[in-house]
Amino acid sequence: MLEDWEKRLSMRSIKDVYSFIEEYLREDDVAPESMQLWEDDVNIISEESLGSLFNIERAIYIDTPMALNAKNLADNVFLQRLHSNMTHSLGRTLDKSKMLLLRIARLLNGKISQSDSLLGETELYYERKDEHLKLPVEKIATGMKTFAYLYQLIKNGYLDDKTILMIDEPEVHLHPQWIVEYARLLVLIHKTLGTKLILASHDPDFIAAIKAIAKREEVLEETNFY
């Protein structure tokens, strides 16, 4: 019954959430003691339970493009989930995504492909346009990886209006001339696909680029800076 399912969601113990945070989200050996979460002026987190977000179906967190390299996954649950998103398709590529994929392919002067290894693992490759060059993604420049993971998430159907994408300091791995292109791509992902974005950055040039491009694309009113 739908009502029973919704009731179970609303009764999830907030203690379970803090236990997860305690295990996976500690920083400098300190975990958050409290949280606030609102959706359309409705408080999702109470003192006892955690409600459900109705406008979000998935959250994707990226703190390093190294998630493209399966050898770096170790026991990190976030890298494992991100790598799975990039190697396993939802079986759909939205028509409005094609422009974004073409834009990234032009920036990379190639595309990202995948195939299964002899060990049964899915591996990602960079194929350079018109040069018959095919390299494992782990061997390409870190800045290119930053665009490659967006390419895969878009192609595999994970970025849509029910997704929140969180990226930590993406400009760190980018050549200065690519910072503006990356900012433009993020704004277009939001405008075209409706994906919600949370970006953490200390780079004034990157922030200025986001603001200027959001204004040009007429989505500045949907953008907040803290």
Phi, psi and omega in degrees: 000135180299321181296321178295319180297315180295325179294319179296321178298314184291342183260008177300132184289134177294339178296326178295323179295313181293330176295320177296315180298317180301324183277320190248339189243024177287142177226125185056038178063023178233133178249150178301143179264341179207159180217155172231136179214122182234148173222117182052048177067014176253127180286119183275329183253122174252182180293337187245332189218168179242122179279192183242139174276124183271339182263000181232127178254334180211150176235133181238126182245129180234118175243355178198139176289355179293350177296343177291343181260110183300336182289344182265003188288320180048231181253018182278110185296329181288318178293323178298315180294318180296317179297322177297319177300326185274346182244353180234119184278148172280001179083020181209144168230113184299140180304320181287355177278340189298323178298320180293319179296320178295322179298314180294319180300322178294319179296321181277349187054040181174199181216169177255131177234173179214153177205162181271136178281174178296338180271002178086005179271142177278124182244144180259143182228150172258125178248113181284137185296131171063011181238004179052034179256126181229116183237145170301138183303328181297343183261356179272168183300148182300322178299322178292325177300324181301322176280328184296321182290328175293320178304313182292319180296322178291311183299323183276359173086017183273343181259111177209192185283000176253011184247141169246124183250121181248125182231129182262115176046061182295334184290344183303324186263007187253142169295143182311322182288343179268348182299316180294319180296322179291318177300317179299318181297318180296317179297319180291327175298316178294314184293319186277317187257345181080009181295134175277138183237137169237118184241133174251125183209146173247009185263112181298329179292319179295316180296318179296322179294317177302314183295314182294317182288322176299322177294316181296324181272005176063039174234016183297325180294343178265006185247133179238142179238133181233000000 
